[in-house]
Amino acid sequence: MSGQLRRSALAVLLGAVVLAAALAVTPATSVGFQADNTALGLLTAVSAVRAARLARGTTGRRGTSWRLLAGSGALFSVAALVTGSGFGDSFGVAGLGDVLLLPVLVIPPLVCVRLATEVRRGRSAALLVDGAAVVLALAFVVDVLALSAPDAVRTPTPLVLAYAGYAVLAVGLAGAVLTVTTRELQRPATAMVVMSSMVALAAAMLAVGLDRPGLLWQGIGDLACLLALEAGVAAVATAPRRPSSPEDVAARSPRVNVAGLAITLVALGGVPVALLVALLRGQAVTPWSMTALAAVVGLLLVRSTIRIRTSTGLVADLVRNEEDVRALVEGSSDGVVIVDDDLRLRFTSPAARTLLGVGEDAADRDLLDLLVPADREAAGAALTAGVPTLHLRVPGDAGQPAELEVTQHQRAGQGRRVLHLRDATVRLRRERELERMAYTDHLTRLPNRALLFEELAAPAGERCLLVLDLDGFKAVNDVAGHEAGDQLLVEVARRLRTVVRDQDVVCRLGGDEFAVVVDGTVPEAVEAAQRVVDAMALPHRTADRTFALGASVGVAELRPGSGQLAFREADTALRAAKRAGKGCVRVWDGGARGDAAGSVAAALAGGEVELRYSVTGRTGQERAMHGEPSWAHPSGALLPAAELWAAAGRQGCDAELQTWVLAEATRHAASLPAITLLALDLPAGHVQAGRLVDDVHSALAASGLPPGRLSLVFTEEAVLTSTADLVPALHELRAAGVRLCLDDFGMGQTLYAHLSRVPLTSVRIDVSALGARDEQDLLLRVRAIVASADMFGLRTVAHGIGPGPLLDRVMECGVSMVRTREDLRNVPFARVQQELAAGPAGTRILAG
């Protein structure tokens, strides 16, 4: 709004300067060429064009009103140019100018009435009475104080009376009908009142000029026209483009228009003032004025009658609405409670009284007194703080508290809040049971694999992980059956709980595999593992048989942020224990890393690991570069990324490899301005989520690559198998501007499920892996994926397709980019530099 005010003020200032210059050369006789009218016509034409442009896109009755307003401006421009050029008579001579002016004067009051009917639908009688009363009151005041004044020199001509009468009609009608508006029409309604007032002032000055010719009246009239034009433009500019929906109660709520109210008060308040002046001057009131005065009094009586009828109807509506609301509240199975700021009950529905265990005399009781004593302090703090949803416990049957889900609503300054109560006892009990089942093995009642990995991801002190496998368990199932095997597993779980400490966590991974998270050092963990081996070596009895089993245990140190690595290390140590003859303990000691020639850390230090790139895109379009690490192994083989990451995982070098890939790839991409996007994979099972954010920030800072040019690509498996730190890390990186791409989309969960966890910017699909029956089915699936991605503002990248007609059809489905089998693929960085330097003629980058 402030910008519109500045523009309007500047337009008025420039127009005033132009009109002042024009008035300086305008003859006082109003005959021949009128420079001020010519200038006013040109200024009006500019304003009409501005209003017409602003009215574009406005729909419904409102759009018609603004286009009428712009049309009236264009017509007034023609009238002003006709009179100013001398081609037609001046305004007020009953010539062509006045004929053109007549429809111009009708349109502003018409627009005011159209706005008023939009605000007060169904109240046309009240509008008519209000408008007539204010117009007649103004007419009475003008007649007594000006037209019929004792010092009047001569009787006004009919044309003077016509222009003066229009001024009264325009001001009175606009003020009366736009006294009340809605919030969305407050500004345009005010602007229309100002416009009508300025048009009325211009008409009044024209009437005065006809009676007493002079450039002063002409200049005031010109300035009033200028202000009216700018007010009309402001009305169109501030009006909503489309009407608000019927559900938007705030936009349609009534507002008092100060400008309209002021006109109404001045008009009606001017009647006694005019009578007092006439009395003091000894002036006789004309019969016409007496008739107008009587009509004003009669109209005010009619308006009072309408107001009484309207008030009666409103009261009836309020009573009916209250009865409807009470019936809804009392018939609802959910309880409704109204409390004051002191949390004392002011109203309780029947359902609420049942839930709270009170009778109909519950008024003025303290809500907190009805809760379980242990919850009162916390519940009082939550309710006072305005927590929107909370759970309260009240005494229930058989000594078991009932749990209520409470939603509270409060309006500031009212001193009351409404609470909606719902019995959630059964639902919450089921949710807790489902949560327990999700993290509990149904047979042994031990924590399951999901809880184990949450425990591994949790920050803690010095800890170790034991992974154990029963030796000879398969024979139990083969000989005694699965029921005996289940009994034996339950016994194994009992023994495990007895040989470890209470703070240690025992989990069942599945089958005959178990894990134990031990608090303490590696020697303490080895001691606990040996106790497990000894306990499992004791005979195991089922219903009618005895079995001699054993257990092999692998031990690994659990370092912060390395839960999955520790699990792989312990599993490797377990396999070593199996190879060593079973029934023993083995500790991961880094032996799986082998010699220096097979060490990933040594390969990184020695420059044996390099990044190889695939490039997609044409000159003039977005070019993307996808990087993957490869290992030029001393054996002479080039190990691909999958094998390199697997070796790094076995050797505990995932973190070092992740840091190196991010730093090296961003450095390469920063040196290639033609590459607009660098894509790097976050491999499933190897993402070091705890240090991912720091690695990315360090790499971007060192290379100078903007975050928006980096895209991290990951699969659904990477999110599901990584630690709990990955999703928060991805959110933090996305907030910093890094792009996030979901690979192999369409093979797992829905896009809705992924977006609820990760703020994606794009998805990548493998066209060859969509499992389509034929080409039409394939294109149908691609379109569905693209449409789903577009709905969430995501880009779609396709790969796994070669050049040809199918590639063109896939592009027509709306994918943002396609990486074909003929693109520049899996080449060293030097080759990428060479291809980009060759220019468009020599490049092998094909897909757009």
N, C-alpha and C positions, 0 to 999 in steps of 0.2 A: 504493500500500500504506500509506503514512503516513497518508493520509486515513481509511482503514478503521480503523487503529489508534486514531486520535483518536476516531472515532465509537464504537468498542467501549469505550474507556476511559471516555468520557462516559456511555455506557449502563450500564456496571458501577457507576460512582460513583453515579448517580441511583438505580439499583436497590438498592444497598447502603443508601442513606439511607432509602428506602421500607421495606426489610426491617427496618432497625434500629428505625424508628418502630413497625412492626407488632409486632416482638418485645416491645416495651415493654408492650404490652397483651395479650400472649398468655399464657394460664394455663399454669403448669408441669405441670398434670395431663394435658394433651393431650386434654381432654374438652370437648365443646361447641364453641363458636365459636373457630376458630384464625385469628387475624388474619394471622399470618405466611404460612400456607398460602393464604389468600385473596389476599394481596398477591402471593405467588409465582405464583398462577394467572393473575392479571391481567398480570403482567410476561411470563409465558410466552406468553400469547395475543398480546401485541405482537410478541415475537420470532418466533412462528410466522408471523404475517402478513408480517413483514420477510423471513423466509427464503423464503416462498412467492413473493413478488414478485421476489426476486433469482433464483429458479429459473426464471422465465419465459424462454423462448427457449433453454434448455439442452436439448440433444437427446440421444438414445441412452440407454445404461445410466446414464450420469452424471446425466442429467436425472431418471430414475426414482429414483436414490439420494437426490438432494436433495429431491425431492417427498416421499419417505418420511420424511426427516428433519423436514421442515416438518409433516407429518402427525403424527409422534410428539410434536412440541411442542404441537400442538393437543390431542392426547389427554391429555398430561400437564397441560395447563391445565384440562381438565375434571376430572381426578382431583384436582388441588390445590383447585379450587373446591368440589368435592363434600366433601372432608375438611375444608376450612376453614370451610365454612358450617355444619358440624355435621350435615348431612343424612346423611352416611355416617361410618363409623368412621374413626379416624385411621390413617395409614400404620403398618403393622406389627401390625395387629390381625386380619389375615386377613379383611378386609371388602371392601366395594365399592372402596375406594381402592386396595387392593393388586391387585384384579382388573384395574382400569384401568391400573395401573402396570406390570403384567407385559409387555404388548406394547411399552410405552415403553422398558423396559430392554433389549428384544431388538434394537431398530432400530439404535442407534449401533454395536454390534459388527458387525451385519449390513452396515452401510454401509462400515465399515472393511474387511471381507472383500471386498466388491464393488470397492472401490478397489484392494485388493491384487491381485485377479484381473485387473483392467485393466492393472496395472503388470507382473505376472508371468504372462502368459498361457502356458498349457502347463506350469506349475510348481505345480500344486495339491498334489501330494504333499509338496513342500518346505514349502509354506505350512502344511499340516496338522501336519507334524512340528514346525516352529518354534513354532506356536501352542501345541500340546500341551506341549512342553518348557518354555516360559516360564510357562504357566499352572500346571503341576504344581510347578515350582520356587517360584513365588510361594506356592502353597498350602502347600508344605513349610515355607517361612520363616514364614508367618503362623501355622501350627499350632504350630511349635516355640516361637516367640517370644511368642505371645499366647494362643491358644486352649488349649494344653496346658501353659502355663507353671506352675511350682510355686506361684506366688502367686495363681492363678486362684481366685476366690471360689466360683463355682458352675459347673456344667456348662451350656454354652450351649443354648438352646432350638433346635428345628429351624428356626424362622423366623429367628432370629439367624444360624444357620449358613448359611441360604439367602442372606440379604443379604450376609453376609461372603464367601460363595463367589462371588456375582455380582461383588462388587468385585474379587476376584482374577481372575475370568474376563475382565471388561471390560478391566482394565489390561493383563493379560498378553497377551490376544489382540490388542489394538490395537497394543501395542508390538512384538510379534513379527511380525505380518503387514505392518506399515508401516515396518519398519526400512529398507527400500529403496523409493524411489519414483522417478518421473521428474521432470525439471525442471519440466514444466508442472503437475504435481500436488504439487510440494514444499510449497507453502503450505497448500492444503486438507488434505493428509495430516497435516501438523503440527497444524492446527487440530482435526482429528478425534481425534488422539492426546490432545490437551489436553482435548477434550470427554469422551472416554471416561474419562480419569483423573478428571475432576471428577464425572462420574456415579458412578464407583466410590467416590470419597470421600464423596459424599452417601449412597450405600448403606451404606458402612461406618459413617458417623455415625448412620444409622438403626439399624443393628445395635447400636452402642454405647448409643444412647438406649433401646433396648428392654431392654438389660441393666442400664443405669444411667441412669434418666431424669434429664433436666436440660435447661434452656434453652441451655446452652453447646453441647451436641452438636447441638441443633436449629438454633441459629444458624449453626454451621459448615456443617451440611448445606444450609441455605437459601442461604448464600453460594456453596457449591460448585455448587448447581443454577443459580444466577445466572451463574456463570462458564461452566458447561457450555452454557447457552443462548446466550451471546454467542460462545463458540467455535464453535458450530454455525452461527450466522449468518455468522461470519467465513469458515468453510469454504465456504459457498455463494457468498459475495461474491468470494472470491479464485479460485474455480475457473473455468477457461476455459468459455466458452459452448458451444463445439463441440470435439470431439476434433481433435487435430492430424492432418494427413495422414500417411500412412505414409512419405512421402519426407522429412518434417521430422525428420531424425535428431537435431538438437540438442534439440528439444522432448521427444523420446522417450528421450533419453539417461538412464541411471540416475544417481540421486543418493542419498546416504546421508541418511536422516532422523534428525537428532540426537535428537529427542524419543523416537522409537521405539527408537533404539540405546541411549539411556540406560536405558529401562525394561528392555530385554533384558539389559544388563550388570548392572543392579541385581538383577534376578531370579536370573540364573545365578550372579552373584558372591555373592548372599546365602545360597546353599546352604552353602558352607563356613563362612561367618560364623555361620549358625544352628547348625551342628554344633559349632563351637568354643564358642559360648555354652552349648549344652546340656551339653557336656563340663565346662565350668567350674562350672556350677550343679549338676552331678551329676544332670541330668534324664534320665529314661528316654524315649527316642523311641518314640512310639506305633507300633503295627503299620501304621496307615494312612500315617503319615509315612514309614516305611521303604519301604512299597510305592510311594509317590510318588517317593521318592529313587531307588529302583531303576528306576522308569519313566523318570525324567529321564536317568539314565545310559544306559539303553537307547535312548532317543530321540536322544541326542547321538551315539551310535554309528551309528544309522540315518542321522542327518543328515550325518555324516562320509562314510558310504558314498554318499549322494546327491551330496554335493559332489565326491567323487572321480569319480563317473560323469559329472557335469556338466562337470568340468574336462577329462576325457578327450574328451568330445564337443566342447568348445570348441577344444581343441588340434587335433582332427581337422578341424574346420571351418576353423581358421586355415590349416592345411596345404593343405586343398583350395582355399581362397580364394587362397592364395599361388600355387598351381599354375595356377589359372585366370587370375590376373592376369599371371603370367609368360607363359602361352601367348598371351594377348591382346597383351601388349607385344611379344613376339618375332615374332608374326605380323602386326603392324601395319606398314603402309608408312611411317608417320611414326616418326621416331626418338624415343626416350626416353633422357634422360641425367640422372643424379643426380650433383650436385657438392656439395662441402662449402663452408664459408665462404671458403676460400682458392681456390675455383673449380678444385679438383682433381677429376678424374673418379673416381667411386665405383661407378658402374654405367653401362653402355652397352648398349642393345639392338642386335641385328644391323643394323637399318635405320640406327640412329644411327652405328654404326661405318662403314657404307658412306658416309653423308653426310659424316662428318668425315675419312674417308680413313685410318682407323687399324685395327689388328688387334685380336685378342682380348686382347692384352697391354696394352691401353690404360689399365688401372687405375693411378691415382695420377699420371697425366699432367696437366699444366696445360692447361686448356681454351683459354686465351688463346694458348698456343704453337701451336695448330692453326689460328689465324685468319690472315688476311692481315695482315702487320706494320703497315700503316698504320691498321688498325681496332682494334688491340689495346687501346690506352689508352682510347678512347671506349667500346668494348664492355665493358671491365672496370668502368668507372664506371657504365654503365647497368645491368649485372647486379648490382653491389653496391648500387646505389640501389633495386633492386627494380622497375625499369621492367617492366610486365607483358608488353609485346610489343615486340620489336625485331628488326632484321635484322642478320645476321652474314655475313661473306664468308669462305669458305675456298678454298684453292687448288684449281683444277679442271683439267679436261683442256685441252690446247692453250694453256696459259697464261692461259685465261679463268677468273676466279674464279667459283665457284658461290655463289649467294645463298640463305641459309637464313632462313626465318621462324621465330623462336623465341618461344615463350610460356613464361613461368616462373611457378612457384607455390612459395611459401615459407611455412612456418609458424614463427612466432616461437619462439625458444628451442630449436629442433631442430637447428640447425647444418647443415641441408641444404636444398637446393632442387631441384625437379624441373623439367627443361627439356624441352619438346616441340619437336622439330625437324621442319621440313617444307621440302622443296626447292621454293623459290619462284623459281628462276632464270627459267624460261620465262614464268611469270605476270607477274613484275615487268618483264621485258623487253617483254612485250606491252603492259602498262599504260603504260610509258614511251613506247612507239611510238604507242599510242592517244592519249595526252596530247599528243605532238608533232603527231599528225595533227589533233587538235581545234583546235590553235592555228596550223596551217600550211596554206597554200594548196598543194594537191596538185600543181598545174601548175608554178608558179614557185618553190616551196619557200620563199616569203617568209612572214612572219607574216601571219595573216588578220585579218578585222575584229574577231573576239572578242579577240585579243591586243592589237589597237590600243586598244580601249576600256579594257582593263585598264591599259595603259600610260598612257593619258590620265588615269585615276583615281589613278595612283600619285603620291605627293608627290615633288616634285623642285624643282630651281632654276628659273632663267629658261629657258623653252622656247617654241617656236612650232610650229604645225601647218601642214603643206602638204598640200593636197588637189589632185590633178591628174587630168586626163582627156585621153586621146589624141584628137587631132584627125584625122579621116579614117580611123579604124580600121574602120568598118563596110564600107568599100570593099574592104579586104583580105579579109574573109570572103566578100563577094559575088563577088569576082573570082577569088581563089585558093583559096577553101574554108577550112573551119574548121581544118584541120590546119596550114595556113600561118599562120592567125591565132594558133594556139597557139604556133607557133615564134616568131612575132614578139613575143608577150607574154613569153616566156622571155628573149628578147633585151632587151626593155625592162627587165625585172627586173635583168638583169646590168648594164645601163648605169646604172640608178639606184644600185646598190650602189657603182659606181665613182666617182660624182660627189658622194657625201655622205661624211661622216666615219664612222669605225667606231662611235662612240657614238650616232650617229643611227639611228633605227629606221625601216626601210622596210617597208610593208605593202601587200598587195593587197586592195582592198575588194570586188572582184568585177567581172566584165566587163573593161573597159579603164580602170577607176578604181583609182588608187593613192593612198597617203598616206605622208607622211614626218614623223616627230616629230624636230625639229631642236633641239639644245641651243644656246641663245644668244638674242640679242636679235632684234627684228624686222628691223633692217638685215641682220644675219647670215643670217636666214632668207630674206630677199628675194634675197640673193646666192646662196644655195644653190638657190632656186627658178629663178633665171635660168640657173644651170648646168644644171639639169634641162631647161629649155626648149631650151638650146643643144644638149645631148646628144640630145634627142629629134628635133631638126630634121635631124640627119644621116640619110643614106639607110639604110633598113632592108632587108636582103636575106633572102629565103627561099630555097628550093631552086633555083628557076629564075626568080625575079622580084625586082625591086627596087621598094620603095615609099617615097614621100616623105610622111612623117607629121609631126606636130607635137604639142605638148602645151600645154594651158592650166592655169595653176596659181593657186589661191587660197591666201592666207596669212592666218593669224589668230594672235594672241597666246594662249598657253595659260596661263591663270591658275589658281592652286590651287583645286581643287574645281569647275572650270568646264569639264571635258573635253567634255561634250556641247554646251555653249554654244559652245565654240571650234570644234567640228566644224561646227555649223550656220553659224557666222560664216565659216569657211573655205569651206564649200560655197556660201554666198551670194557670197563673193568670186570663187569659181570661175565661177559663172554670169555674174558681171559681166565676167570675162575672156573668156568665150565671146561675150558680147554685144559686147565691144570689138573683136572680129575674130579671136579665137583666137591661139594661139601667143604668149601674153603672160602677165604676172604681175599680179595685183591683190591688194591688201592690204585687209583689213576695217578700215575707219576710222570705223565708226559711221554712215556715210552712209545706211544703210537705215533709220535712225530717223526720217528725215523732219523736218518742221518741228515747232514746239512744239504745234501743234494736233493732231498725230497722235502725240504722245509719251506713252507709258504713264506714264513718270515724272512728266511734267507733269500728266497726268490724276489721278494719285494725290495730287499736291500740291494740285491745284485742286479736289479733292472731286468729280471727275466719275465716279470709280469708287465703286459702292455694292454692298452685299451684299443679295441677295434670297434669301428663305427659303421652304422648303416644310415644313409642319408635319403630323405624324401623331400620332394618339392621342386618346382620349376623356378627359373629366374622371373622375378616380378611377383612371386607368390611366397607364402610362408614356407620356409625350409626348416625341417626338423632333423636333428641328428641324435640317433639312439646309440648309446655307448655300453659295451660290455667288456669285462676284463678277460684276458686269456693268458695262459702260462706257457711260455716256450720252455718246456721241460728239458732237463739235461739229457733225457733219453732220446731227444730229437722230435718228440711228438708235441703238437700244439694242443694243450688241454683247453677245452671250451669253458665257458663261464660256469656251467653247472658243476663240472668236475673240480674246478678251482675252488668254488665256494664249498663244495663237500669236503675237500682236503683242508680248507681253512677251518671248517667246523670241527673236523676231527682233531685238529691241532690247536684249537682255541685261538685262532687268528682272525676270527670274523671281524672283530673290532678294528684291527689294523688294516685289513683289506677294505672295509667300508670307508674308513677315513681316507685311505689312499685313492680309492676310486672317485670319491666326491671331489677331492682336491685336484687330481690330475684332469678329470673330465671338465670341470668348470674352468680350469686354466686354458685348456684347449678351446673350449667354446668361446671364451672371452676374446681369443685372438682371431675369431672368424666372424666379422660383422654380418656376413651373408647368412649365417645360421641364426634364426630367430628363436629356436627352441631346442634345448638339450634335454633328452629323456634318459633317465637312469633307473634301472630296476632295483627294487628292494626284494631280494630273493626270500622266499618262504623258508622259515627255519633258521635264517642267518641274520635277520635284522637285529641290530643292536639298538633297541629302542631307547635305552637310557641315555645314550650319547648321540643319538641321531640329530637332535636339534643343534647341539654344539658343533657337530661335524659339518652340518650344512652351513651354519652361520660362518664358521671359520673358513670354509672353502669359498663361499661367496665373497667374504671380506678380502681374502688373499688374492682372488682372481679379478675382482671388480665386476663380476658378472651380475646383472640385475636379477633379483629374485624371480621376476616374471618370466625370465628366459629359461628357468629350470623347472622340469616336470619330473616328479618322482612317481614311478610306475610300480604297482603292486597288485597281487592277485588276492582273491577272497581268502585263499589258504594262508597267505602271509598275515592277514589281519587276525584270523582265527587261531593260528598257532603261535603268534608272537606273545610277548608279555603284555600285561595291562598298560604298560607305559606307551605303547605304540600309538593308540588312538589319541590321547592327549598331545603326544608329540606331533602328530599329523595336523591337529587343530592349530597348534602354535605355529607350525611352518606355513599353513595356509593363511593365517592372519598376517604373517610376514610377507606374503605375496607369492610364495612358491606354489606352483600348480600341482595338483594331485590327480593321477589317472588310474582308474581301475582296469586292469588287464583281464582278458578272457571273460569279459562280461557276456551274460546270456547263458552261462554254463552253471550258474548256482542261484544264489538268492536274488530277490527282486531289487530293483534300483531303490525303491522306497526303504528297504531294510538297510542298504548300504549307506544311503544319505542320512539316515537317522544316527549313524555312528561317525561317518567320515565326511568332511566338506569337500566333495569331489569337484573337479573342474572339467573332467573329460572321462570318457570310457573308450576302451579299445576292444574291438571284436576280431576274432579269427574267423574269417568268412568260410574257410575250408572245414572248420570244426563245428558249424552250426547244425549239422545233421539234417539238412533239408532233403526232401524227396526228389525235387527237381528244381530247375532254375526259378520257376515262378514261386515255389514255396520258399526258396532261398531269399529272393527279393522281398517277399512278404515279411519274412522274419527281420531282414535288415531294416525295412521301413518301420516296423513296430519298435525296434530298438532305438532308431533315430528319433521317432516321435516321442518315445518315453524320455529320452535324454533331452530333447528340445524343450519339453514341458518344464524341466528343472533347470534350463539354461546351461546344459552341458554340451560339450563338443563330442563328436563321435569320430574315432579313427579306426580304419579298417586295414587289415593285412591278410596275407595268405591268399593272394589272388594275382594272376598274371595279366599282362596287357591283352586287350581284345574287347569284343562286344560286351562281355560280362562285366568288365571293369567299368565301361561307360555306364552301364545300367546301375551298377552299385553306386557310382558317383551321383547319378540322377536321384537316388534315394535320399540324398541330403547329407551324406557323410562329409565331415570337414576335411579329411585327408585320407588318402589310401597309400599304403606302402606295398608296392608290387614286388613280385619275385625278380623283376628285372632292374629294380633300383640298385644303386650303389650299396653293397651289403658286405659287412664283416671285413672291412679293410682297415689298414693302419691309418693313423692320423696324417702321416705324410701323404698318403694317397688321397685323402679328403682334401688336403690343401691343394694338391695337384689338379684334381677335378674341378674344384671351385675356381682356380686360377685360369682354367682353360676357357671360361666364358660360356655363354649359351650354346655356341656351336659345338663345343667339344664335350659338353657334360653328358653323363650317362644317367642323370637323375630324371626319371620319366614322369612319375605320378604327380598329380596336383593335389 
